[in-house]
Amino acid sequence: MEHGIVVGGSMAGLLCARALADHCGRVTIVERDSFPATVENRRGVPQGRHTHGLLASGRDVLERFFPGIAQELIAAGAVEGDLTRDSRWFMQGACLAKFTSGLNGLLMSRPFLETAVRRRVLALPNVQARENTTVEGLAASADNARVTGIKIGGETLTADLVVDTTGRGSHSPQWLEGMGYGKPAEERVEVALAYTTRWFRRRPEHLDGDIAAVTPPTPEGKRGGVMLAQEGGRWTLTLIGHFGQAAPLDLEGFIEYARTLPAPFIYEVIRNAEPIGDAMSARFQASVRRRYEKLQRFPEGYLVFGDAISSFNPIYGQGMSVAALEAVQLDETLGQGSHDLAKRFFARASKVVDIPWSVAVGNDLRMKETVGPRNAGANIINWYMSKLQKAAHHDPVPALAFHRVGNLLAPPPSVMHPRVVWRVLLGNLRPRSNAAAEERSVQAAAGH
Ligand SMILES: Cc1cc2nc3c(=O)[nH]c(=O)nc-3n(C[C@H](O)[C@H](O)[C@H](O)COP(=O)(O)OP(=O)(O)OC[C@H]3O[C@@H](n4cnc5c(N)ncnc54)[C@H](O)[C@@H]3O)c2cc1C
């Protein structure tokens, strides 16, 4: 292909452009915003002000597309550590076992990561960006069988392939309908989530040097927190509340809310830590998945990608890594030619999305207020996962199985591997007195 256009220059757009650069003579990223020259938030990515975790799978793909980027980010201040040894994951009443897993975490703010990826992408000789440009619609052949470009202002920019990476608010369903195609079926799972984020100065004694603390919301309390070490010697802390449980913005109220989380360690850090800046809030009503792979008809020369296909409850930290995994699929699909591109790409992207979707939705359905399709199987899986997490308080085998799925490195059924099931059984059969004593020692080791 001679020319590829990527609509939207956020994480999905950048990763898509990177994949296209190996298959198109030239690639143009068309972005509504102007790109900041330094590490800064921008209007088109409001979620960038909130805690963003990069999963191990996402990190692996970044390294594949941009060799050396992890070291470059670390040298610039990103915080590195083992995701199980150097982090606290509080689930089912205690922290999961701490051990060296080889799952390498790379912690940094969203604009810090996006800026580094953007620099790498725009340094490619055949990629250019057209900033401050809003795409208003698609240009198509007379019979609407092929998308031939995009409409911007009074102008049409032509291309062999256009990819929509404009995120959750994508207009692709409407644009396709306007061309006589069907809209993709949309699945929604309502989680009514409120994010409140604040930053604090990080001190060496905090969490005894650990780099992350995660206490996910429980079905009972519906409150949780994610605190990650960031570049510049800081913590980002997002307090998460489902179904009307939003954390207050004022510092005192924010700290008091942290005191009500299932585990004390986040509160213990921030009650005496130096705050940086003001609080920010965001609402996230529902995980959404658009089923492009199920459409019978789709125009040639057009794809949809990233959050425009699916956006997940953000507490699982999946969106950027899913975009990265889709970029790998796009690269491989194009490597096999451009015939039937949409059909082949959407089938592969759907397989990528299946895993994070089932992880996020399956867990979210533990809350009875969550609105989405339920089945009896989900209850059994969630019962098993609670037992697995209990066994994982002491045993690295179920703990690693859990983290590998959460990092999109293994499919969910891998937690049912006979070796894991056996350890889950053993972990839950131990005499209660033993279990309680060990739990105390794990908690003591975790510093609370
Ligand atoms: C509160 C919150 C927290 C999150 N936390 C995490 C996390 O911890 N880890 C993680 O991996 N993911 C997280 N995500 C998801 C992550 O932010 C996205 O998955 C990621 O940004 C990829 O999205 P995207 O590039 O598809 O879309 P977006 O990031 O939404 O970007 C869309 C881009 O398109 C541009 N645009 C829109 N319309 C037009 C137009 N008509 N013309 C030109 N340009 C246009 C916008 O300006 C923007 O740059 C979180 C999301 C939210 C909401």
The ligand as a Gaussian input file, in Angstrom:
#p B3LYP/6-31G(d) Opt

LIG

0 1
 C       -9.854000       6.649000      33.642000
 C       -9.101000       5.703000      32.734000
 C       -7.995000       5.028000      33.210000
 C       -7.296000       4.153000      32.381000
 N       -6.249000       3.425000      32.880000
 C       -5.569000       2.594000      32.072000
 C       -4.474000       1.839000      32.556000
 O       -4.149000       1.863000      33.751000
 N       -3.777000       1.056000      31.675000
 C       -4.138000       0.963000      30.367000
 O       -3.492000       0.227000      29.611000
 N       -5.195000       1.643000      29.882000
 C       -5.913000       2.442000      30.690000
 N       -6.973000       3.125000      30.189000
 C       -7.324000       2.956000      28.768000
 C       -6.337000       3.719000      27.871000
 O       -6.303000       5.075000      28.229000
 C       -6.729000       3.529000      26.397000
 O       -6.972000       2.172000      26.169000
 C       -5.611000       3.991000      25.474000
 O       -5.463000       5.377000      25.514000
 C       -5.854000       3.590000      24.020000
 O       -6.961000       4.289000      23.573000
 P       -7.079000       4.841000      22.093000
 O       -5.781000       5.341000      21.607000
 O       -7.819000       3.822000      21.312000
 O       -8.101000       6.078000      22.295000
 P       -7.872000       7.433000      23.083000
 O       -6.769000       7.321000      24.046000
 O       -9.216000       7.834000      23.586000
 O       -7.394000       8.460000      21.969000
 C       -8.208000       8.885000      20.899000
 C       -7.413000       9.944000      20.106000
 O       -8.161000      10.300000      18.940000
 C       -8.180000      11.720000      18.824000
 N       -9.434000      12.036000      18.085000
 C      -10.708000      11.792000      18.492000
 N      -11.583000      12.141000      17.533000
 C      -10.836000      12.616000      16.481000
 C      -11.177000      13.098000      15.193000
 N      -12.454000      13.166000      14.756000
 N      -10.172000      13.505000      14.380000
 C       -8.862000      13.431000      14.772000
 N       -8.501000      12.955000      15.993000
 C       -9.472000      12.545000      16.832000
 C       -8.154000      12.222000      20.259000
 O       -7.722000      13.563000      20.359000
 C       -7.175000      11.235000      20.890000
 O       -5.844000      11.647000      20.693000
 C       -7.709000       3.971000      31.015000
 C       -8.833000       4.645000      30.545000
 C       -9.548000       5.486000      31.397000
 C      -10.783000       6.165000      30.876000

